[in-house]
Amino acid sequence: MPIIEPIKKVEGDEGVTHLFSGAFNLTVLGEGKVFIRNGLRINAPPGTPDKVRWLVGELNGVRVYIDGDNAILTTRDLYP
């Protein structure tokens, strides 16, 4: 299920950053970054698009992409 609800970003002390959505929370500790990646996913018939919003955290060149209940850990640059 795509994350389509609003997402809140909070930067804490000592390099701690949090992204919050109703479905998932992502925390990056250290000199990493967090961001949101939006896109459209085209469904098989009837071919209608769904809005998709991923939470993304990156630390030392490794990214974790969060899409609902799914998480992908990779060094690749992915898009919804």
N, C-alpha and C positions, 0 to 999 in steps of 0.2 A: 504494500500500500504506500503510495507516495506521500511524502511530508508536504502538505500544502498549507498548514496553519502558520501563523506568524512565528518568526524566530527572533529571539532576543540575544544580543551579544553583550557580555559583561567582562571588562578587563579588570583583573584583581591585582594584588600586590605581587611583587617579585616574579613577573613574567607568567602569571597564571591567567589564562583566558578561557571563558566559558561561552558556549552556544547552547541556548535552551529552546526547545520546541515542546509542544504538548506530548509528543511521542518519544523524544530522546534528548538526552543531555550529553554534550561533548566537552571535555576539559583537556586543554593542552598545557602541560607544565614545561617551562623553559622557553628557549628562543625559537618557538615555532609560530605558526599562524593558523587562524581559523577563518573560514569564509563560507559563503553560501553560493551554490551553483544552481541556477534555474534553467529549465528547458521544457520542451514539449516531447511527449512520448506518443507516437501514433499507434493506436491499438489495431489489432487485426480486425476483421469485419466488426463493426461497420466503418472502420477507418477514421474514427473521431480522435482528436488529440486530447491527452490528459496533461495537466500542468504537473511538473515535477520539480521538487526543490530538495537538493542534497545538502547536508551538513558536511563540511570538509575540514579536516585538521591535518596540518603538515608539521613534521618535526624531523630535522636532519635529512630532508629529501624523501622521506617516506610519508605517504598520504593515507588517511583513512576516509573513505566516502561512506556516509550513512544515508540510506534510503529506506525509511520506515523501519522494519525489523531486520534489514540486511546491512551488513558492513563489508566493505572491500578494503583490504590493506595492500598497497602497491606503490611503486615508484612511478607509475604511468600517470599521465595527465588525462583524466576521463571526463566525459560530458554525458549528461542525461540524454 
